[in-house]
Amino acid sequence: MTADERMQILIVEDEAILAMELSDSLEQEGYHVVGRAANGRRALEIFLQQRVDLVLCDITIKGDWDGIETVRQLMNERPVAVVYLTALTDRETLDRAKQTYPSAFLNKPYQLNSLRTAIELAIHNFSQRQTALSADISQPAVERDNAAHESILRMGNSLFIKQNYQFVRTSLDEILYLEAENVYTTLVTASRKYVLRLSLGGALDLIRQSQLIRIHRSYAVNIQQVVSFSETEIIVGSYTLPLGRSYKDAFLQQLRSR
């Protein structure tokens, strides 16, 4: 797996030993730690220089910004999933933390299972919040609720697909096509294939990408990746896929509109 496929995590922790232990644990789990910051200002520097998918931030850190103010400063730059590390449970601290919309909390000292759970919960909660903010208000609420149980989450122009204990990142632009078989859908990129326990329609609803066009009851393609097509077939990358008669008009209409 390339570094770009791995989830990028920033650790904000002023206890050097704990920061190193967290970093080692995350790397062993398959994640990529883009940096460790002992204070808020250093965290902001790294955040501005790197792609960061998730921030693990201790609430109590040295410097003129505590962890909550650090997260606030990061959020001023761009949205990001946040897990607060804390040994504090007083109401005032929790109320301040909640105002920054954290995706999860992780109590110190942490256990590996709780770290895994916190990361999964954080990515899920952040994805759902971003979806809710951008969703058409006419969309039935039940459709958004159903997304909570799936193992594929969208964040910006990326998808995070759960593989064993971790989420693997892929860009929406890298998708070639989706193929359905029974209750599973295979998502195909130029370098990898991901098997999802979803129907094709369910996968398309979760991905919410207009350039993915259904061309057959069992196939959908990334229209930006189409190399050529005929009356009955579409070539995407090195793959030849069937073009269903009932889907041809919609496919051609999408081509003309781009």
DRENVEXLUM-503039 format. One record per atom (N, C-alpha, C): y negated, x, z negated; residue number from 0. Coordinates in steps of 0.001 Angstrom, whole numbers, m for minus. Example, Ala and Ser with C-alpha at 12.3 -4.5 7.8 and 13.67 -1.06 7.14 Angstrom:
BEGIN
5690; 13190; m7800; 0
4500; 12300; m7800; 0
3300; 13200; m7800; 0
2250; 12850; m7080; 1
1060; 13670; m7140; 1
m30; 12900; m7870; 1
***
This chain:
BEGIN
1184; 836; 0; 0
0; 0; 0; 0
m1244; 879; 0; 0
m2201; 585; 900; 1
m3415; 1380; 949; 1
m4343; 1017; m197; 1
m5317; 1914; m482; 2
m6280; 1654; m1546; 2
m7076; 393; m1266; 2
m7355; 118; 18; 3
m8155; m1049; 352; 3
m7409; m2346; 103; 3
m6076; m2305; 114; 4
m5274; m3506; m149; 4
m5175; m3798; m1632; 4
m5401; m2799; m2470; 5
m5267; m2992; m3907; 5
m6533; m3599; m4501; 5
m6351; m4366; m5559; 6
m7503; m4903; m6260; 6
m8293; m3767; m6902; 6
m9618; m3806; m6725; 7
m10496; m2754; m7221; 7
m11073; m3182; m8575; 7
m10832; m2392; m9613; 8
m11225; m2773; m10968; 8
m12160; m1728; m11561; 8
m13237; m2200; m12176; 9
m14181; m1357; m12906; 9
m13971; m1565; m14398; 9
m13786; m473; m15147; 10
m13613; m537; m16594; 10
m14919; m138; m17267; 10
m15413; m983; m18162; 11
m16613; m672; m18950; 11
m16180; m624; m20411; 11
m16022; 594; m20921; 12
m15465; 794; m22265; 12
m15943; 2141; m22792; 12
m16548; 2145; m23990; 13
m17094; 3400; m24519; 13
m16102; 4168; m25396; 13
m14919; 3606; m25640; 14
m13868; 4351; m26334; 14
m13040; 5072; m25269; 14
m13219; 6382; m25167; 15
m12644; 7145; m24066; 15
m11128; 7016; m23986; 15
m10467; 7072; m25135; 16
m9003; 7005; m25133; 16
m8521; 5646; m24632; 16
m9163; 4581; m25114; 17
m8781; 3239; m24672; 17
m9055; 3066; m23177; 17
m10180; 3591; m22704; 18
m10512; 3485; m21282; 18
m9464; 4195; m20430; 18
m9007; 5370; m20878; 19
m7989; 6104; m20138; 19
m6661; 5367; m20152; 19
m6293; 4783; m21317; 20
m5044; 4030; m21411; 20
m5081; 2810; m20492; 20
m6217; 2118; m20483; 21
m6370; 960; m19601; 21
m6249; 1377; m18140; 21
m6919; 2457; m17799; 22
m6884; 2953; m16429; 22
m5457; 3296; m16003; 22
m4728; 3990; m16869; 23
m3338; 4360; m16556; 23
m2474; 3119; m16385; 23
m2644; 2138; m17285; 24
m1854; 907; m17213; 24
m2121; 163; m15911; 24
m3393; 70; m15531; 25
m3760; m650; m14321; 25
m3229; 48; m13073; 25
m3334; 1365; m13044; 26
m2826; 2112; m11887; 26
m1313; 1954; m11771; 26
m616; 1962; m12908; 27
838; 1778; m12889; 27
1222; 384; m12414; 27
344; m583; m12666; 28
593; m1953; m12223; 28
279; m2146; m10747; 28
m312; m1132; m10117; 29
m606; m1224; m8691; 29
m2052; m1502; m8360; 29
m2920; m1562; m9371; 30
m4337; m1773; m9126; 30
m5044; m435; m8941; 30
m6274; m483; m8424; 31
m7057; 735; m8224; 31
m8299; 683; m9109; 31
m8443; 1663; m9998; 32
m9614; 1738; m10876; 32
m10691; 2530; m10144; 32
m11785; 1852; m9801; 33
m12848; 2507; m9029; 33
m13740; 3366; m9916; 33
m13685; 3129; m11236; 34
m14495; 3936; m12135; 34
m14384; 3464; m13568; 34
m14752; 4366; m14491; 35
m14826; 4046; m15916; 35
m16241; 4348; m16377; 35
m16868; 3377; m17008; 36
m18246; 3541; m17470; 36
m18299; 3346; m18974; 36
m19017; 4235; m19660; 37
m19140; 4151; m21111; 37
m20364; 3350; m21537; 37
m21224; 3008; m20588; 38
m22414; 2201; m20922; 38
m22784; 1325; m19728; 38
m23678; 388; m19980; 39
m24006; m596; m18964; 39
m24697; m35; m17738; 39
m25593; 901; m17948; 40
m26340; 1436; m16811; 40
m25424; 2220; m15858; 40
m24478; 2958; m16432; 41
m23511; 3660; m15584; 41
m22617; 2654; m14852; 41
m22253; 1560; m15531; 42
m21443; 520; m14891; 42
m22175; m61; m13688; 42
m23485; m273; m13832; 43
m24267; m824; m12724; 43
m24315; 154; m11549; 43
m24435; 1434; m11832; 44
m24431; 2435; m10766; 44
m23138; 2368; m9955; 44
m22016; 2341; m10657; 45
m20719; 2279; m9968; 45
m20598; 986; m9186; 45
m21029; m102; m9793; 46
m20926; m1429; m9188; 46
m21697; m1498; m7876; 46
m22830; m830; m7816; 47
m23648; m841; m6610; 47
m23073; 58; m5518; 47
m22252; 1028; m5903; 48
m21715; 1999; m4953; 48
m20332; 1626; m4434; 48
m19599; 805; m5183; 49
m18197; 540; m4866; 49
m17945; m947; m4639; 49
m16878; m1247; m3906; 50
m16378; m2610; m3886; 50
m15646; m2841; m5196; 50
m16038; m3848; m5945; 51
m15411; m4177; m7227; 51
m14966; m5627; m7179; 51
m13659; m5855; m7396; 52
m13119; m7215; m7402; 52
m13084; m7809; m8800; 52
m12966; m6949; m9814; 53
m12842; m7432; m11190; 53
m13416; m6389; m12139; 53
m14102; m6853; m13180; 54
m14674; m5980; m14205; 54
m13989; m6253; m15535; 54
m13445; m5207; m16154; 55
m12937; m5267; m17523; 55
m14018; m4665; m18407; 55
m14651; m5471; m19242; 56
m15834; m5016; m19968; 56
m15716; m5300; m21460; 56
m15835; m4245; m22268; 57
m15881; m4408; m23711; 57
m17218; m5038; m24084; 57
m17201; m5979; m24991; 58
m18447; m6624; m25403; 58
m19317; m5669; m26208; 58
m18688; m4855; m27062; 59
m19443; m3944; m27924; 59
m19379; m2532; m27360; 59
m20440; m2135; m26666; 60
m20527; m777; m26119; 60
m21867; m160; m26502; 60
m21912; 1158; m26446; 61
m23130; 1877; m26806; 61
m24160; 1764; m25689; 61
m25434; 2012; m26061; 62
m26494; 1951; m25070; 62
m27401; 760; m25294; 62
m28415; 637; m24462; 63
m29383; m455; m24649; 63
m28882; m1791; m24123; 63
m27765; m1788; m23375; 64
m27122; m3038; m22974; 64
m25766; m3140; m23652; 64
m25490; m4252; m24300; 65
m24112; m4477; m24746; 65
m23310; m4999; m23557; 65
m22036; m5324; m23776; 66
m21198; m5746; m22662; 66
m21673; m7018; m21990; 66
m22192; m7943; m22782; 67
m22645; m9216; m22217; 67
m23864; m9015; m21331; 67
m24820; m8200; m21800; 68
m25996; m7914; m20978; 68
m25608; m7109; m19747; 68
m24628; m6224; m19873; 69
m24137; m5461; m18725; 69
m23598; m6394; m17650; 69
m22776; m7354; m18069; 70
m22232; m8317; m17109; 70
m23355; m9120; m16465; 70
m24356; m9490; m17249; 71
m25483; m10238; m16701; 71
m26182; m9432; m15592; 71
m26345; m8132; m15844; 72
m26986; m7275; m14845; 72
m26136; m7158; m13583; 72
m24820; m7050; m13752; 73
m23927; m6980; m12592; 73
m23981; m8272; m11788; 73
m23967; m9398; m12506; 74
m23991; m10695; m11841; 74
m25293; m10924; m11070; 74
m26376; m10274; m11512; 75
m27640; m10376; m10768; 75
m27522; m9765; m9384; 75
m26579; m8823; m9229; 76
m26369; m8178; m7935; 76
m25435; m8985; m7047; 76
m24312; m9423; m7596; 77
m23375; m10244; m6833; 77
m22326; m10815; m7791; 77
m21725; m11954; m7442; 78
m20691; m12527; m8310; 78
m19464; m11626; m8364; 78
m18792; m11616; m9515; 79
m17572; m10835; m9669; 79
m16751; m11439; m10798; 79
m15436; m11322; m10712; 80
m14557; m11785; m11790; 80
m14695; m10843; m12985; 80
m14770; m11418; m14194; 81
m15004; m10623; m15404; 81
m13972; m10971; m16468; 81
m13397; m9941; m17067; 82
m12562; m10088; m18259; 82
m13262; m9336; m19389; 82
m13595; m10038; m20457; 83
m14197; m9385; m21617; 83
m13113; m8830; m22529; 83
m13261; m7573; m22907; 84
m12430; m6964; m23941; 84
m13174; m7117; m25258; 84
m12512; m7647; m26264; 85
m13232; m7873; m27514; 85
m12312; m7923; m28720; 85
m12846; m7416; m29813; 86
m12211; m7607; m31116; 86
m13047; m8580; m31939; 86
m14136; m9073; m31335; 87
m15051; m9991; m32022; 87
m14720; m11428; m31654; 87
m14746; m12292; m32631; 88
m14446; m13698; m32374; 88
m15486; m14630; m32980; 88
m16624; m14104; m33423; 89
m17622; m14981; m34047; 89
m18240; m15888; m32988; 89
m18678; m17055; m33452; 90
m19167; m18095; m32560; 90
m20384; m17647; m31754; 90
m21317; m16942; m32361; 91
m22527; m16516; m31661; 91
m22182; m15607; m30477; 91
m21251; m14662; m30696; 92
m20844; m13757; m29618; 92
m20162; m14525; m28490; 92
m19264; m15429; m28837; 93
m18565; m16211; m27822; 93
m19529; m17074; m27017; 93
m20514; m17670; m27700; 94
m21491; m18512; m27007; 94
m22323; m17683; m26027; 94
m22716; m16490; m26433; 95
m23470; m15612; m25533; 95
m22608; m15210; m24344; 95
m21353; m14871; m24616; 96
m20458; m14441; m23547; 96
m20223; m15564; m22542; 96
m20052; m16779; m23009; 97
m19762; m17903; m22123; 97
m20906; m18185; m21160; 97
m22123; m17802; m21538; 98
m23273; m18030; m20666; 98
m23206; m17175; m19394; 98
m22367; m16140; m19401; 99
m22192; m15300; m18208; 99
m20971; m15738; m17391; 99
m20344; m16840; m17775; 100
m19196; m17401; m17066; 100
m18070; m16389; m16864; 100
m17556; m15809; m17956; 101
m16430; m14881; m17808; 101
m15198; m15627; m17302; 101
m14324; m14900; m16637; 102
m13108; m15514; m16101; 102
m11968; m15505; m17100; 102
m12019; m14586; m18084; 103
m10974; m14512; m19108; 103
m11430; m13587; m20230; 103
m10723; m13672; m21368; 104
m10937; m12779; m22506; 104
m9631; m12047; m22791; 104
m9742; m10807; m23245; 105
m8575; m10014; m23619; 105
m8844; m9394; m24980; 105
m8052; m9783; m25964; 106
m8255; m9278; m27322; 106
m7781; m7831; m27456; 106
m8498; m7061; m28233; 107
m8104; m5687; m28551; 107
m7408; m5683; m29908; 107
m6351; m4877; m30065; 108
m5712; m4041; m29035; 108
m4893; m4906; m28079; 108
m4878; m4523; m26813; 109
m4222; m5339; m25797; 109
m2753; m4938; m25644; 109
m1956; m5864; m25115; 110
m572; m5619; m24723; 110
m483; m5760; m23209; 110
498; m5100; m22595; 111
597; m5113; m21142; 111
743; m6529; m20597; 111
1554; m7345; m21252; 112
1732; m8722; m20777; 112
427; m9507; m20839; 112
m349; m9296; m21914; 113
m1619; m10013; m22034; 113
m2629; m9498; m21011; 113
m2546; m8203; m20663; 114
m3415; m7654; m19617; 114
m3085; m8290; m18274; 114
m1795; m8392; m17958; 115
m1391; m9039; m16710; 115
m1894; m10472; m16648; 115
m1710; m11195; m17766; 116
m2120; m12601; m17814; 116
m3621; m12734; m17650; 116
m4380; m11862; m18319; 117
m5837; m11929; m18240; 117
m6326; m11689; m16814; 117
m5725; m10740; m16109; 118
m6138; m10457; m14734; 118
m5821; m11644; m13831; 118
m4614; m12192; m13960; 119
m4243; m13344; m13138; 119
m5157; m14528; m13419; 119
m5431; m14777; m14701; 120
m6301; m15881; m15077; 120
m7718; m15656; m14563; 120
m8179; m14413; m14634; 121
m9533; m14104; m14190; 121
m9705; m14351; m12701; 121
m8761; m13858; m11895; 122
m8856; m14053; m10453; 122
m8773; m15528; m10095; 122
m7868; m16232; m10751; 123
m7742; m17671; m10505; 123
m9023; m18410; m10873; 123
m9538; m18192; m12087; 124
m10725; m18910; m12552; 124
m11946; m18587; m11700; 124
m12103; m17316; m11349; 125
m13245; m16931; m10529; 125
m13154; m17578; m9152; 125
m11969; m17549; m8561; 126
m11776; m18163; m7255; 126
m12076; m19655; m7291; 126
m11589; m20331; m8331; 127
m11804; m21766; m8431; 127
m13273; m22102; m8642; 127
m13968; m21279; m9411; 128
m15394; m21524; m9634; 128
m16179; m21320; m8339; 128
m15851; m20262; m7582; 129
m16528; m20036; m6314; 129
m16241; m21170; m5343; 129
m15006; m21662; m5365; 130
m14641; m22785; m4503; 130
m15429; m24027; m4877; 130
m15535; m24297; m6178; 131
m16257; m25480; m6644; 131
m17731; m25410; m6270; 131
m18309; m24216; m6325; 132
m19728; m24063; m6004; 132
m20003; m24292; m4526; 132
m19023; m23942; m3672; 133
m19231; m24043; m2225; 133
m18564; m25257; m1606; 133
m17793; m26003; m2403; 134
m17009; m27109; m1840; 134
m17894; m28267; m1423; 134
m17477; m28938; m367; 135
m18108; m30182; 44; 135
m17841; m31217; m1029; 135
m18877; m31885; m1521; 136
m18698; m32852; m2612; 136
m17831; m34032; m2181; 136
m17652; m34207; m856; 137
m16786; m35281; m387; 137
m15315; m34918; m466; 137
m15016; m33637; m749; 138
m13612; m33223; m836; 138
m12979; m33829; m2072; 138
m11823; m34475; m1952; 139
m11190; m35064; m3127; 139
m10903; m34016; m4189; 139
m11180; m34346; m5446; 140
m10996; m33398; m6544; 140
m9557; m32952; m6678; 140
m8611; m33844; m6333; 141
m7209; m33505; m6512; 141
m6817; m32332; m5639; 141
m7447; m32184; m4459; 142
m7120; m31066; m3589; 142
m7522; m29746; m4231; 142
m8686; m29725; m4900; 143
m9114; m28509; m5562; 143
m8224; m28210; m6757; 143
m7777; m29262; m7469; 144
m6912; m29055; m8628; 144
m5567; m28480; m8215; 144
m5024; m28944; m7092; 145
m3733; m28453; m6647; 145
m3760; m26966; m6346; 145
m4913; m26452; m5929; 146
m5019; m25028; m5600; 146
m4761; m24148; m6803; 146
m4919; m24705; m8003; 147
m4755; m23904; m9220; 147
m3332; m23408; m9397; 147
m2370; m24057; m8746; 148
m971; m23717; m8987; 148
m408; m22776; m7929; 148
m1244; m22331; m7003; 149
m736; m21525; m5912; 149
m945; m20039; m6175; 149
m299; m19234; m5354; 150
m344; m17787; m5536; 150
m1200; m17115; m4475; 150
m2093; m17856; m3848; 151
m3015; m17302; m2872; 151
m4412; m17796; m3217; 151
m5345; m16860; m3368; 152
m6697; m17190; m3806; 152
m7702; m16554; m2879; 152
m8766; m17281; m2588; 153
m9820; m16750; m1724; 153
m11022; m16330; m2555; 153
m11538; m15128; m2252; 154
m12764; m14633; m2861; 154
m13627; m14049; m1750; 154
m14692; m14762; m1387; 155
m15542; m14289; m308; 155
m14772; m14234; 992; 155
m14793; m13079; 1656; 156
m14093; m12922; 2916; 156
m12728; m12266; 2729; 156
m12193; m12353; 1514; 157
m10894; m11751; 1210; 157
m9943; m12785; 646; 157
m8650; m12518; 832; 158
m7602; m13285; 166; 158
m6895; m12372; m815; 158
m6528; m12918; m1970; 159
m5666; m12207; m2905; 159
m4350; m12974; m2969; 159
m3281; m12290; m2568; 160
m1966; m12906; m2479; 160
m1086; m12316; m3566; 160
m524; m13161; m4411; 161
261; m12667; m5533; 161
1610; m12144; m5049; 161
1887; m10889; m5391; 162
3154; m10242; m5086; 162
3684; m9647; m6388; 162
4742; m10250; m6934; 163
5261; m9859; m8239; 163
4174; m10028; m9295; 163
3752; m8925; m9983; 164
2793; m9040; m11068; 164
1346; m8850; m10631; 164
1110; m8519; m9364; 165
m252; m8181; m8966; 165
m693; m8998; m7776; 165
m2017; m9013; m7564; 166
m2593; m9656; m6400; 166
m2935; m8585; m5373; 166
m2471; m8779; m4133; 167
m2734; m7855; m3037; 167
m3849; m8439; m2188; 167
m4806; m7589; m1840; 168
m5965; m8036; m1083; 168
m5758; m7862; 410; 168
m6205; m8853; 1183; 169
m6273; m8710; 2630; 169
m7527; m9407; 3118; 169
m8145; m8871; 4135; 170
m9339; m9481; 4706; 170
m8944; m10672; 5572; 170
m9749; m11724; 5538; 171
m9475; m12881; 6389; 171
m9474; m12489; 7870; 171
m10302; m11522; 8237; 172
m10388; m11107; 9635; 172
m9114; m10408; 10110; 172
m8300; m9885; 9168; 173
m7089; m9160; 9531; 173
m5907; m10079; 9815; 173
m6028; m11351; 9473; 174
m4922; m12286; 9708; 174
m4719; m12481; 11204; 174
m3467; m12356; 11661; 175
m3126; m12626; 13056; 175
m2707; m14084; 13235; 175
m1698; m14497; 12448; 176
m1236; m15875; 12555; 176
m462; m16279; 11300; 176
m176; m17566; 11169; 177
656; m18107; 10119; 177
1811; m18853; 10766; 177
2997; m18691; 10183; 178
4195; m19349; 10709; 178
4902; m20095; 9588; 178
5184; m21370; 9806; 179
5825; m22204; 8793; 179
7314; m22334; 9061; 179
8090; m22318; 7981; 180
9533; m22565; 8067; 180
9961; m23234; 6774; 180
10383; m24490; 6879; 181
10748; m25298; 5705; 181
9572; m25353; 4736; 181
9777; m24941; 3484; 182
8705; m25042; 2486; 182
7933; m23726; 2363; 182
8157; m22788; 3271; 183
7496; m21493; 3210; 183
6599; m21288; 4436; 183
5552; m20515; 4231; 184
4682; m20094; 5330; 184
4532; m18582; 5264; 184
4731; m17921; 6390; 185
4548; m16475; 6473; 185
3174; m16172; 7051; 185
2391; m15402; 6317; 186
1069; m14967; 6768; 186
1225; m13556; 7339; 186
833; m13382; 8588; 187
1079; m12122; 9297; 187
m242; m11422; 9602; 187
m345; m10155; 9200; 188
m1446; m9293; 9607; 188
m874; m8189; 10497; 188
m1723; m7285; 10958; 189
m1244; m6222; 11835; 189
m297; m5277; 11111; 189
m421; m5201; 9772; 190
368; m4217; 9034; 190
1377; m4814; 8068; 190
1220; m6096; 7692; 191
2099; m6657; 6672; 191
2383; m8124; 6931; 191
3456; m8611; 6256; 192
3774; m10028; 6257; 192
3892; m10489; 4807; 192
3329; m11664; 4517; 193
3377; m12222; 3170; 193
4036; m13597; 3243; 193
5037; m13817; 2416; 194
5722; m15109; 2398; 194
5158; m15936; 1249; 194
4660; m17129; 1574; 195
4030; m18023; 609; 195
4879; m19279; 453; 195
5011; m19738; m765; 196
5716; m21003; m991; 196
4716; m22150; m819; 196
4355; m22372; 428; 197
3369; m23381; 797; 197
3711; m23925; 2172; 197
3343; m25173; 2427; 198
3408; m25689; 3784; 198
2287; m25048; 4596; 198
2387; m25148; 5905; 199
1330; m24589; 6752; 199
m2; m25288; 6481; 199
33; m26594; 6365; 200
m1195; m27324; 6070; 200
m1784; m26945; 4719; 200
m897; m26770; 3721; 201
m1366; m26368; 2401; 201
m1999; m24992; 2409; 201
m1391; m24060; 3161; 202
m1954; m22709; 3249; 202
m3318; m22738; 3921; 202
m3457; m23501; 5000; 203
m4742; m23583; 5697; 203
m5808; m24213; 4810; 203
m5424; m25214; 4021; 204
m6384; m25844; 3105; 204
m6888; m24855; 2064; 204
m6000; m23991; 1574; 205
m6395; m23021; 554; 205
m7238; m21887; 1139; 205
m6894; m21453; 2341; 206
m7609; m20327; 2943; 206
m9002; m20759; 3399; 206
m9126; m21981; 3893; 207
m10428; m22537; 4275; 207
m11193; m21601; 5217; 207
m10589; m21277; 6343; 208
m11218; m20385; 7314; 208
m11234; m21062; 8674; 208
m12427; m21315; 9215; 209
m12556; m22093; 10446; 209
m11945; m21397; 11656; 209
m11814; m20060; 11616; 210
m11261; m19366; 12779; 210
m9742; m19443; 12846; 210
m9091; m20005; 11813; 211
m7654; m20237; 11860; 211
m7399; m21609; 12462; 211
m6786; m21607; 13641; 212
m6612; m22830; 14424; 212
m5127; m23133; 14570; 212
m4766; m24369; 14292; 213
m3371; m24767; 14452; 213
m3063; m24939; 15939; 213
m1983; m24318; 16414; 214
m1617; m24380; 17835; 214
m254; m25021; 18059; 214
420; m25344; 16958; 215
1791; m25853; 17035; 215
2094; m26404; 15645; 215
3068; m27273; 15536; 216
3382; m27796; 14203; 216
3809; m26697; 13241; 216
4272; m25558; 13776; 217
4746; m24472; 12924; 217
3861; m23227; 12965; 217
2770; m23253; 13745; 218
1963; m22035; 13903; 218
464; m22343; 13831; 218
m276; m21389; 13272; 219
m1743; m21377; 13349; 219
m2153; m19940; 13647; 219
m3195; m19766; 14464; 220
m3611; m18419; 14848; 220
m5060; m18177; 14447; 220
m5374; m16900; 14286; 221
m6757; m16476; 14139; 221
m7339; m16399; 15544; 221
m8238; m17297; 15851; 222
m8728; m17394; 17226; 222
m9459; m16125; 17666; 222
m9954; m15355; 16678; 223
m10632; m14102; 17001; 223
m9648; m13013; 17441; 223
m8360; m13227; 17149; 224
m7342; m12225; 17468; 224
m6555; m12563; 18736; 224
m6913; m13650; 19420; 225
m6179; m14063; 20627; 225
m6466; m13083; 21759; 225
m5397; m12551; 22353; 226
m5513; m11605; 23471; 226
m5523; m12345; 24805; 226
m4622; m13305; 24943; 227
m4543; m14096; 26174; 227
m3743; m15363; 25881; 227
m3758; m16296; 26839; 228
m2976; m17525; 26662; 228
m2694; m18143; 28021; 228
m1660; m18990; 28027; 229
m1290; m19738; 29228; 229
m1175; m21212; 28833; 229
m582; m21992; 29684; 230
m409; m23417; 29394; 230
521; m23643; 28202; 230
1430; m22708; 27959; 231
2458; m22927; 26939; 231
2535; m21839; 25861; 231
1786; m20738; 26033; 232
1919; m19632; 25101; 232
563; m19010; 24770; 232
511; m18405; 23592; 233
m669; m17655; 23165; 233
m195; m16287; 22689; 233
m878; m15239; 23108; 234
m556; m13888; 22655; 234
m1596; m13449; 21643; 234
m1104; m13087; 20455; 235
m1953; m12607; 19368; 235
m1417; m11255; 18948; 235
m2218; m10200; 19137; 236
m1700; m8869; 18865; 236
m525; m8606; 19795; 236
611; m8252; 19217; 237
1820; m8016; 20015; 237
2774; m9203; 19947; 237
2315; m10340; 19434; 238
3181; m11500; 19235; 238
2877; m12585; 20274; 238
3934; m13217; 20775; 239
3808; m14353; 21687; 239
4211; m15619; 20945; 239
3294; m16578; 20873; 240
3506; m17795; 20087; 240
3425; m19017; 21000; 240
4150; m20092; 20630; 241
4112; m21305; 21459; 241
2810; m22089; 21265; 241
2313; m22666; 22346; 242
1151; m23554; 22290; 242
1633; m24978; 22518; 242
1588; m25789; 21476; 243
2051; m27167; 21579; 243
1113; m28020; 22414; 243
1674; m28961; 23177; 244
857; m29797; 24060; 244
m180; m30597; 23298; 244
187; m31109; 22139; 245
m738; m31945; 21377; 245
m1841; m31141; 20695; 245
m1708; m29799; 20695; 246
m2713; m28945; 20055; 246
m3581; m28215; 21080; 246
m3222; m28310; 22376; 247
m3891; m27497; 23394; 247
m5369; m27858; 23537; 247
m5697; m29143; 23568; 248
m7090; m29553; 23759; 248
m7983; m29060; 22625; 248
m7494; m29169; 21402; 249
m8279; m28706; 20257; 249
m8466; m27192; 20301; 249
m7423; m26488; 20725; 250
m7511; m25033; 20851; 250
m8559; m24643; 21892; 250
m8532; m25276; 23057; 251
m9497; m24971; 24113; 251
m10917; m25318; 23689; 251
m11060; m26401; 22957; 252
m12387; m26791; 22478; 252
m12954; m25745; 21529; 252
m12082; m25208; 20668; 253
m12529; m24177; 19749; 253
m12932; m22905; 20499; 253
m12199; m22562; 21546; 254
m12546; m21395; 22354; 254
m13917; m21577; 23018; 254
m14173; m22754; 23541; 255
m15436; m22995; 24247; 255
m16629; m22970; 23303; 255
m16383; m23319; 22029; 256
m17500; m23403; 21076; 256
m17874; m22059; 20483; 256
m17164; m20983; 20854; 257
m17404; m19659; 20258; 257
m18025; m18709; 21281; 257
***
